[in-house]
Amino acid sequence: MEQRLWWEKQDLEYRNNNLFFADLDVEEFARKNGTPLFLYDTDKIKEKYSKLKETFLKYNEKSRIRFAIKALSSKEILQELKQAGCEYVDSNSIGEAQLALQARYKPENILYTETNISNESLEKALELGISINVDSISQLNRLHTIHPQALEISIRWNPGKGTGEFPEIITAGKESHGVPVKFGIPESRLGEAYELAEKYNKRIIGLHQHIGSNLQGEKDLEIFLETVDSTIEVAKTIKQKFGKIDFINFGGGIGIQYKQEDEEFPLEDYAKELSEKIKKSNLNTFTEIEPGRYLTADAGIMILEVNTIEEKNQNLFIGVNGMFPRPFYYGSYHEIIPCERTNKFEEAIVAGNYCETELDLLTTYENNGKRTYKRKLEIPNEGKHIALLCAGAYGFEMLPILYNLKKIPRRFLIKNKEIQEINFTLNK
Ligand SMILES: Cc1ncc(COP(=O)(O)O)c(C=O)c1O
C-alpha cells in the first residue's frame, strides 16, 4: 500500500489513484457537473461542531458556540448546524442575518457585529429584532437617535492586543503590523460608552472581543488568554454599572492545519483555560466563542479544470478555470492536488483565467513577509481537474464574482452520501 499523504484521511483520500471526498469520486463529479465548483462535507461540519461543543461543556456548562456565518454563508449549512444543536450565530451584515432567519434561527440568537455600520443597516437590524453588538461610540449615538427607547445591547471592545496567522486578519491592538485597527471600542473610550449607554437607557448586558483569525499553537493561545484577563476586568465593571452581564463573547479564531508543518490548535487547553478564568471571575455569565474557520475550512474543497499546461519563461504554468482568493489576499498556503494521480512532480505555478498578474495565482505563499509563487506539485493532465484543499471557509465568500464576469462556481453539500446544490442569491 502506498504511503498516505499528510492531508489524507478517511473522508479525503486517493482510492486507486482517484480522489474521493466524502465517498464521492471527485473527477467524475466534476466532469458531470462542470467547474469551478465547491464541495462541502456536511457531516464533517456537524462533527466538528459537536466536538467543539463537548470540549467546552466539559469545562463550563454555561458555554455557547456561535457560528460565524461569514466563513461559509449558506442557508443550508445553517440549517444543518441548527440540527446539530447550534442555536447561536454571528452575523456581520443584514444579508447574513437574513440567511440565519431563513434557516429559522431566533432573532435574539443572532448577534450582529458590523464595523462602520450604516443607519440603514441599524434600522433594519432593529426591525428584525436581532441582537446588536455596538462597535463604536458613533454607533451608540446613532442607535439612540434611531431608537430612543430602552434596549439591551452588547459592546465590542478592543482589548489592546491581537494575534493571527497574517497581519490582515489580526483585529485587535492599536495596529496590526503598521495598519491601524478599526474594530471595537478602545479602552480609552469605554468610560464614554458606559456614560452614553446609561444616558440613552441602553443597558449593556454583553461584552465582545475578536482578536484575530487562524490562531495557531501555544504562543497565540497565550496572547489570547492575556486578552481574556483584561476582558474579564471590563465585564466586572459592566456588571457593576448595569447590574448584570449575560454573556462574554471571546470571538472566533481557532486555527486549522492548512499545511503539513502547521501546529495543531491546542483546543483542549483553550477550552480549559478560558473556562477556568471565567469560573474564577465569579461573573456567572455565559461564555461564548464564535468560530467560523474551525467548523468549515477543512470540510470544503474547490475543484477547477486544468485547461492549459505550458512553460513560459522557464515557469511551468498550470492554467485553471477560476480563482481562489486567500493566497493573493494573505499569502495563505492551500494544498493543491490532482483529482487523478499522475505521480509526475515538478515545480509549477497554478494560475487562474483572470486578466490579472497575481490575483488568481493559487500557489502563492507568503512566509516571513516574502512571497513565492511556485512550488513542487503533482502535475495534473490537461482536461482533468485539481482540488484545492481547506476551501470551506472564506473561499466562495471572498470571490470577486463581478470582476471579469466569470462563471460563479456552483456549490454542493454532501450529506450522508447525498448531494444537494446550494442556492446562491445576492442580498439586495
Ligand atoms: C467578529 C468576528 N467573529 C468571528 C469571526 C470568525 O473568525 P474565525 O473564522 O477565525 O473563527 C470573525 C472573522 O473575521 C469576526 O470578525
The ligand as an SDF file (V2000), in Angstrom:
LIG
                    3D

 16 16  0  0  0  0  0  0  0  0999 V2000
  -16.2940   39.3800   14.7970 C   0  0  0  0  0  0  0  0  0  0  0  0
  -15.8270   38.0620   14.2680 C   0  0  0  0  0  0  0  0  0  0  0  0
  -16.2240   36.9470   14.8860 N   0  0  0  0  0  0  0  0  0  0  0  0
  -15.8400   35.7280   14.4360 C   0  0  0  0  0  0  0  0  0  0  0  0
  -15.0320   35.5880   13.3200 C   0  0  0  0  0  0  0  0  0  0  0  0
  -14.6610   34.2240   12.8670 C   0  0  0  0  0  0  0  0  0  0  0  0
  -13.3020   34.0030   12.9070 O   0  0  0  0  0  0  0  0  0  0  0  0
  -12.6700   32.5820   12.5600 P   0  0  0  0  0  0  0  0  0  0  0  0
  -13.2140   32.1750   11.2540 O   0  0  0  0  0  0  0  0  0  0  0  0
  -11.2240   32.8250   12.5400 O   0  0  0  0  0  0  0  0  0  0  0  0
  -13.0720   31.6480   13.6410 O   0  0  0  0  0  0  0  0  0  0  0  0
  -14.5800   36.7350   12.6640 C   0  0  0  0  0  0  0  0  0  0  0  0
  -13.7060   36.6190   11.4930 C   0  0  0  0  0  0  0  0  0  0  0  0
  -13.2890   37.5250   10.8730 O   0  0  0  0  0  0  0  0  0  0  0  0
  -15.0030   38.0160   13.1440 C   0  0  0  0  0  0  0  0  0  0  0  0
  -14.6250   39.1300   12.5300 O   0  0  0  0  0  0  0  0  0  0  0  0
  1  2  1  0
  2  3  1  0
  2 15  2  0
  3  4  2  0
  4  5  1  0
  5  6  1  0
  5 12  2  0
  6  7  1  0
  7  8  1  0
  8  9  2  0
  8 10  1  0
  8 11  1  0
 12 13  1  0
 12 15  1  0
 13 14  2  0
 15 16  1  0
M  END
$$$$
